[in-house]
Amino acid sequence: MDERELKGLEVNKTVDARGMACPGPLLEAKKAITALHVGEVMEVLSSDEGTNNDIPMWTKKMQYEYLGTIEDAGFWRLFVRKTR
């Protein structure tokens, strides 16, 4: 998805992990996604650059859909759709 599409997504859960070091953002995302229903979207806010690798790898392993990332002022917004 491009940035415009990502910004237009309906986000069902936002995980604010800014200020956390690796693996904090990933651990918070793992906990939060359990509350979502299949098809819902989670947004992870992270200031840790490693999250840009961790979240896509985790979504692939878990068979979730990684939708993309938006770089914001000093942090990243990563989007994941729960698919199972």
Secondary structure, DSSP 8 states (H G I E B T S, - for coil): --HHHHHTS--SEEEE-TT--TTHHHHHHHHHHTTS-TT-EEEEEES-TTHHHHHHHHHHHHT-EEEEEEE-SSSEEEEEE---
